[in-house]
Amino acid sequence: MPARAVPLACLGALLLVGCDAASLKRPVDTAKIVDAIKTDEVHWNADWKSGDAARLAAHFAPDAVVMPAGASPLVGTAAIQAATSQLIGQPSFRFAFTSDRVDVAASGDLAATHGSYRMTTEDPKTGAPVTEAGSYVTVYKPGANGVWKAVWDITAPGAMAAGGGSGP
């Protein structure tokens, strides 16, 4: 090997050692992820109006955890769908949410939204409509197919408003 080729070969070897799959990745388009989550939230709100518990549960990852205030956590889409079925079966039930912030990790493997919600349910003792407004945090991860699904959903109610609130 010519003398000049040795330093070039060493430089080439150093460059190859310094490269790995992570450094060859394209930059993450976080704006595209924000748009995907916001679009999903529009569909999610429409699904609440549809009254279809299976469609609502489909917004969650299979091992998702929903943490409703004052209740035990719901783990997995089957538990989420069952609890949702009970809620949407109430004649006065209404639910809607609006995010005011969507943050995406620079790595593109985690996102979170924060916003407010309004829910009308029936008082279990009187059957009268009860409206709750509060805030929430939802954490998302992309599935193997690249579709973003909720993995943790946490609600924090504000003051309960008794009476005939018509929901959102």
C-alpha positions in Angstrom: 0.0 0.0 0.0 1.5 3.4 -0.9 2.4 5.6 2.0 -0.2 8.1 1.1 -3.0 5.5 1.1 -2.4 4.5 4.8 -3.6 7.9 6.3 -6.6 7.9 3.9 -7.5 4.4 4.9 -7.2 5.3 8.6 -9.4 8.4 8.0 -12.0 6.3 6.2 -12.0 3.7 9.0 -12.5 6.5 11.6 -15.4 7.9 9.7 -17.1 4.6 9.4 -16.6 3.9 13.2 -18.1 7.3 14.0 -21.2 6.6 11.9 -24.1 4.7 13.3 -27.7 4.3 12.3 -28.9 7.1 14.6 -26.5 9.7 13.1 -27.8 8.8 9.6 -31.4 9.5 10.5 -33.1 12.4 8.9 -34.2 15.3 11.2 -37.6 14.8 12.8 -40.3 17.0 11.4 -42.0 17.9 14.7 -44.5 20.2 12.9 -45.8 17.3 10.9 -46.3 15.3 14.1 -48.1 18.2 15.7 -50.4 18.4 12.7 -51.1 14.6 12.8 -52.0 14.8 16.5 -54.2 17.9 16.0 -56.0 16.2 13.1 -56.5 13.1 15.2 -58.0 15.3 18.0 -60.6 16.6 15.5 -61.6 13.0 14.6 -61.5 12.1 18.3 -64.0 14.8 19.2 -66.2 13.7 16.3 -66.0 10.1 17.6 -67.3 11.3 21.0 -70.3 12.7 19.3 -70.8 9.5 17.4 -71.4 7.4 20.5 -69.2 4.6 19.2 -67.1 3.2 22.0 -64.9 1.1 19.7 -64.0 4.2 17.6 -63.1 6.1 20.8 -61.0 3.2 22.2 -59.1 3.1 18.8 -57.4 6.4 19.7 -55.4 4.6 22.4 -52.4 2.2 22.2 -53.3 -1.3 23.3 -51.6 -0.9 26.7 -52.8 2.7 27.3 -53.7 3.9 30.7 -56.6 6.4 31.3 -56.5 8.1 34.7 -59.9 9.7 35.3 -60.1 11.8 38.4 -61.7 10.1 41.4 -61.7 6.7 39.7 -59.4 3.7 39.3 -57.1 3.8 36.2 -58.3 2.0 33.1 -55.6 -0.1 31.6 -55.8 -1.3 28.0 -58.3 -0.6 25.2 -60.8 -3.2 26.4 -61.2 -1.5 29.7 -61.3 1.9 28.1 -64.0 0.8 25.7 -66.1 -0.8 28.4 -66.0 2.4 30.6 -66.6 4.6 27.6 -69.7 2.5 26.7 -71.2 3.1 30.1 -70.6 6.9 29.8 -72.0 7.3 26.3 -75.0 5.3 27.1 -76.3 8.1 29.4 -78.9 10.2 27.6 -77.4 13.5 28.8 -73.8 12.5 28.1 -71.7 15.1 26.2 -67.9 15.4 26.0 -65.5 17.6 24.1 -61.9 18.7 24.5 -59.6 21.3 23.0 -55.8 21.2 23.2 -54.0 24.5 23.8 -50.6 23.0 23.5 -48.9 20.2 21.7 -45.2 19.4 22.4 -43.2 16.9 20.5 -39.8 15.5 21.7 -37.0 16.4 19.4 -36.4 12.7 18.9 -39.9 12.3 17.5 -40.8 9.3 19.7 -43.0 11.1 22.3 -45.6 13.9 22.3 -47.9 15.4 24.8 -50.9 17.6 24.6 -52.5 19.8 27.3 -55.9 21.4 27.1 -59.4 21.7 28.6 -62.5 19.5 28.5 -66.1 19.7 29.3 -68.2 16.7 30.2 -71.9 16.2 31.1 -72.9 13.0 32.8 -75.8 12.0 35.0 -75.6 12.1 38.8 -75.9 8.4 39.8 -78.2 9.2 42.7 -80.6 11.7 41.1 -80.2 11.1 37.4 -79.8 14.9 37.0 -77.2 16.2 34.5 -73.9 17.2 36.1 -71.3 19.1 34.0 -67.6 19.0 34.8 -65.0 21.1 33.2 -61.3 20.7 33.7 -57.9 20.2 32.1 -56.1 17.2 30.8 -52.7 15.9 29.7 -52.4 13.2 27.0 -49.1 11.5 26.1 -48.7 10.0 22.7 -46.3 7.6 21.1 -46.1 6.4 17.5 -47.1 2.8 16.8 -45.1 0.5 14.6 -47.2 1.8 11.7 -46.3 5.4 12.5 -49.8 6.3 13.7 -49.8 8.3 16.9 -51.8 6.8 19.7 -52.6 8.0 23.3 -50.6 6.0 25.9 -51.5 8.0 29.0 -54.6 10.2 29.4 -55.0 12.1 32.7 -57.9 14.4 33.6 -58.0 17.0 36.4 -61.5 18.4 36.9 -62.2 22.0 38.0 -65.3 22.8 40.0 -68.3 20.6 39.4 -71.4 22.5 38.1 -74.7 20.9 39.0 -77.7 21.4 36.9 -78.7 21.0 33.3 -75.5 21.8 31.6 -76.0 20.9 27.9 -72.3 19.9 27.6 -69.8 21.3 25.2 
